[in-house]
Structures are given as structure tokens and as C-alpha cells.
């Protein structure tokens, strides 16, 4: 406040000096005489008018500046809050797309990504991967050990596929992978790499013994005019065939694919 008073006083003094100089210059020029009362009035009037007017103007300017500063601070806080909300929403959206336990895409997100993939490629293969004898692990050693085995299998699948392949958990112990741009031979190599990776896992349910883990894999090749649901049915049929043949194997049926 003292700063405002000082600034208003400076303006008032300046106005008084200007007024006095004008009186001293103009009045004699028109034939008048500058007397004591004229000098007093030329000084007093500007002081009486300029000081309160300047003080009010400076006060209003300060209030506006303070209000603008508060508004700017509030805007910055709102922008920060909006950014944090957007980041939280992005994290929640990303979390909603992934399976809580394995971190792979969940069923809905996997098939959603699968649909959009078809617009970018006309070649590839769909793998359906199912853990063998998984009910035995759950029933004999409990669901906690079953979850531990699933995590190991999921990691083997993640390592077995390529960086840009889609991988998801689409059921309890069932996984799926889409290998974009591959032919039958390349897809078979990836599927075998997954199978061997799971087979190499040393899983102990906690009793000092190791249980063998394995997966059966059914595969279907992406072809024009074949829907995803048809490919799923093909891959499922081959998965069941892999189970029927003794599990721990990949079934692609090259001849059937070639004829399709």
C-alpha cells in the first residue's frame, strides 16, 4: 500500500509542477499577472485532484494484476490436473486392456487388435495355445501354484513370439498369438519355439519335485475371405487334434491349409 501511495504522490507532485509551469508561462503571455493565490491554486488543485485519482488508478491496476495472477495460477493448476487426469485415464485404459495376472492382452483387447490388424496385412497365422494337464496342477497343488505355472507359460510365449506379434490370454489356461506377415513355415518355427520354451521350464510346485509343463498348439493361416471366427474354429480344431495325439505338439495340417 505504501508503494501505491508513493507512486500516487509522485504523480500528484508532477501534475502540480506542470500546472505551475503552465500558469507561469501562459498567464504573462496573455497580459495577466501571476499572484500568490494563482500560484497556490495552480499547485493545490492538481494535488487535490491528481493524488486521489492516481491512487485509485494504481489500486485498481494492482487489483487487476493480482486477479490476473490468481487466474493464471488457477489455469496452471487446472492444466496440471487435466494432464494428471489424462495420464490416469491412459493408465486405466491400458490396464483395462491387459490381463491382471500375466500382463498379456485380455480376450476382448486381443480380438479387438486382431480385427484392426487385418486392415494392415493379408498374411499371417493365428495360434491357439493351451496348457496341458492344467487341471491336475490346480487340483493337486492349488490355484496359487497353478497361477505360478501360468505366469511361466505366459513368459515363454512372450519370449517365443516376435516383437510385433499380438499375444493375449483368451481363457483360463488358453492363450492366442497372431503372427503377422508369416508363411506356414515361419509360423511353425515360432509355434515350435513356444512349445520348446514351455517344455524347458523347470516348475516346482513347492514340494521339492519338478513338474513338466507343456502346451498344445493349433494353428490356422490367414487367407482372403476367411473370417477371424472361421480361423478361430480352424485353430481350435487343430488344438484339439494336438491334444488327441498326445499333447505337447503343434498341429498346422499343411496339406489342409494348402488345399484351402
C-alpha positions in Angstrom: 0.0 0.0 0.0 2.8 2.4 0.8 4.3 1.8 -2.6 0.9 2.8 -4.2 0.7 6.0 -2.0 4.3 6.9 -3.0 3.5 6.4 -6.7 0.3 8.5 -6.5 2.1 11.2 -4.6 4.8 11.3 -7.3 2.2 11.7 -10.0 0.4 14.5 -8.0 3.6 16.4 -7.5 4.4 16.1 -11.1 1.0 17.3 -12.1 1.4 20.3 -9.7 4.7 21.2 -11.2 3.3 21.0 -14.7 0.4 23.1 -13.7 2.6 25.8 -12.1 4.9 25.9 -15.2 1.8 26.4 -17.4 0.5 29.2 -15.2 3.8 30.9 -15.2 4.1 30.6 -18.9 0.6 31.3 -20.1 -0.8 34.0 -17.8 2.0 36.6 -18.5 1.7 35.8 -22.2 -1.9 36.9 -22.3 -1.1 40.0 -20.2 -2.0 38.7 -16.8 -0.1 38.8 -13.6 0.8 35.7 -11.6 0.0 36.5 -8.0 0.2 34.4 -4.8 -3.3 33.0 -4.9 -2.8 31.9 -8.5 0.4 30.1 -7.6 -1.3 28.4 -4.6 -4.3 27.3 -6.7 -2.1 26.1 -9.6 -0.3 23.8 -7.1 -3.2 22.9 -4.8 -5.7 21.9 -7.4 -3.6 19.3 -9.2 -2.5 17.9 -5.8 -6.1 17.6 -4.7 -7.3 16.0 -7.9 -4.3 14.0 -9.1 -3.4 12.3 -5.9 -6.7 10.5 -5.2 -7.3 9.8 -8.9 -3.8 8.3 -9.2 -4.1 6.3 -6.0 -7.4 4.9 -7.2 -6.0 4.1 -10.6 -2.9 2.4 -9.2 -5.1 0.5 -6.7 -7.4 -0.8 -9.4 -4.4 -1.8 -11.6 -2.9 -3.7 -8.6 -6.2 -5.5 -8.0 -6.4 -6.4 -11.7 -2.8 -7.7 -11.7 -3.5 -9.7 -8.5 -6.6 -11.2 -10.1 -4.8 -12.0 -13.3 -2.0 -13.7 -11.3 -4.6 -15.8 -9.4 -6.4 -16.6 -12.6 -3.1 -17.7 -14.3 -2.2 -19.8 -11.2 -5.7 -21.4 -11.3 -5.4 -22.0 -15.0 -1.9 -23.7 -14.5 -3.4 -25.8 -11.7 -6.3 -26.8 -13.9 -3.9 -27.7 -16.7 -1.8 -29.8 -14.4 -5.0 -31.5 -13.0 -6.2 -32.1 -16.6 -2.8 -33.6 -17.6 -2.8 -35.9 -14.5 -6.4 -36.9 -15.2 -5.4 -37.7 -18.8 -2.4 -39.7 -17.7 -4.6 -41.6 -15.1 -7.2 -42.3 -17.8 -4.5 -43.6 -20.2 -3.1 -45.9 -17.5 -6.6 -47.2 -16.6 -7.4 -47.7 -20.3 -4.1 -49.6 -20.8 -4.7 -51.6 -17.6 -8.2 -52.4 -18.8 -6.7 -53.9 -22.0 -4.4 -56.3 -20.2 -4.9 -59.5 -18.2 -4.3 -58.7 -14.5 -2.1 -61.8 -13.8 0.0 -62.3 -16.9 0.1 -58.7 -18.3 -0.8 -60.0 -21.8 -3.7 -58.6 -23.7 -7.0 -59.8 -22.3 -9.5 -61.6 -24.5 -11.5 -58.5 -25.6 -8.4 -56.4 -26.3 -6.7 -59.3 -28.3 -9.7 -59.8 -30.6 -10.1 -56.0 -31.0 -6.5 -55.7 -32.0 -6.9 -58.7 -34.3 -9.7 -57.0 -36.2 -7.7 -53.9 -36.8 -4.7 -55.9 -37.9 -6.5 -57.3 -40.9 -6.5 -53.8 -42.4 -2.7 -53.8 -42.4 -1.8 -57.3 -43.5 -3.1 -60.1 -45.7 -0.7 -62.7 -44.4 -0.1 -64.3 -41.1 -1.1 -67.1 -38.8 -3.2 -67.5 -35.7 -2.0 -69.7 -32.9 -4.2 -71.1 -30.1 -2.1 -72.3 -27.2 -3.4 -74.3 -24.4 -1.6 -75.5 -21.2 -1.6 -79.3 -21.0 -2.9 -81.1 -17.9 -3.5 -77.8 -16.1 -6.5 -79.0 -14.1 -4.1 -81.6 -12.4 -1.9 -78.7 -11.2 -4.8 -76.8 -9.8 -6.4 -79.8 -8.2 -3.3 -81.3 -6.8 -1.2 -78.3 -5.8 -3.7 -75.5 -5.5 -4.6 -72.4 -7.5 -1.7 -70.4 -6.3 0.7 -72.9 -7.9 -1.5 -73.0 -10.9 -1.1 -69.2 -11.3 2.6 -69.5 -10.9 2.7 -72.1 -13.7 0.6 -69.9 -15.9 3.0 -67.0 -15.4 5.9 -69.1 -16.5 4.0 -70.3 -19.6 2.9 -66.7 -20.4 6.6 -65.6 -20.2 7.7 -68.5 -22.5 5.0 -67.4 -25.1 6.1 -63.8 -24.8 9.7 -64.8 -25.4 8.8 -67.2 -28.2 6.9 -64.7 -30.4 8.4 -61.8 -32.3 8.4 -58.2 -31.0 5.4 -57.1 -33.1 3.2 -60.1 -32.7 -0.1 -59.9 -30.9 -0.3 -62.1 -27.7 -3.2 -62.5 -25.4 -4.7 -64.6 -22.7 -8.1 -65.6 -24.0 -9.2 -68.1 -21.3 -8.2 -69.6 -18.1 -5.2 -71.5 -19.4 -5.6 -70.7 -23.0 -3.6 -68.1 -24.9 -3.6 -66.8 -28.5 -1.0 -65.2 -30.8 -1.2 -63.7 -34.2 1.9 -63.7 -36.2 1.6 -61.0 -38.9 3.2 -61.5 -42.3 4.4 -65.1 -41.8 4.0 -68.1 -44.0 3.3 -71.6 -42.8 7.0 -72.5 -42.3 7.7 -69.3 -40.3 4.6 -69.8 -38.2 5.5 -73.4 -37.5 9.0 -72.3 -36.3 7.5 -69.7 -33.9 5.0 -72.2 -32.6 7.7 -74.8 -32.1 9.9 -72.2 -30.3 7.0 -71.5 -27.9 6.4 -75.2 -27.4 10.0 -75.9 -26.7 10.3 -72.9 -24.4 7.4 -74.2 -22.2 8.8 -77.7 -22.3 12.2 -76.3 -21.0 10.6 -74.7 -17.9 11.6 -76.2 -14.6 8.5 -75.8 -12.5 8.4 -76.8 -8.9 5.1 -76.6 -7.0 6.9 -76.3 -3.7 7.4 -80.0 -2.7 11.0 -80.3 -3.9 9.9 -82.0 -7.1 9.6 -80.6 -10.6 6.5 -80.9 -12.7 6.8 -81.0 -16.5 4.9 -78.2 -18.3 3.8 -78.3 -21.9 1.4 -76.7 -24.3 -0.6 -77.9 -27.3 -0.9 -75.5 -30.2 -3.3 -75.4 -33.0 -2.6 -73.0 -35.9 -4.5 -71.5 -38.8 -3.2 -69.4 -41.7 -4.8 -66.1 -42.6 -6.4 -66.3 -46.1 -8.6 -63.9 -48.1 -12.3 -64.1 -47.4 -11.8 -66.2 -44.3 -13.2 -64.5 -41.2 -11.5 -64.4 -37.8 -14.2 -66.6 -36.3 -13.5 -69.2 -39.1 -9.8 -69.0 -38.3 -10.5 -69.5 -34.6 -12.6 -72.6 -35.4 -9.8 -74.0 -37.6 -7.1 -73.3 -34.9 -9.4 -74.8 -32.2 -9.9 -78.0 -34.2 -6.2 -78.3 -34.6 -5.6 -77.7 -31.0 -8.0 -80.5 -30.1 -6.2 -82.7 -32.6 -2.9 -81.9 -30.9 -4.5 -82.9 -27.6 -5.8 -86.1 -29.1 -2.4 -87.0 -30.5 -0.8 -86.9 -27.0 -0.4 -83.2 -26.2 2.8 -81.1 -26.3 2.7 -80.7 -30.0 1.9 -78.2 -32.8 -0.7 -79.1 -35.4 -0.9 -77.0 -38.6 -2.0 -79.5 -41.1 -0.1 -78.2 -44.1 -2.0 -80.3 -46.6 -5.4 -79.0 -45.4 -4.0 -75.4 -45.5 -2.7 -75.8 -48.9 -5.9 -77.1 -50.2 -8.0 -74.3 -48.5 
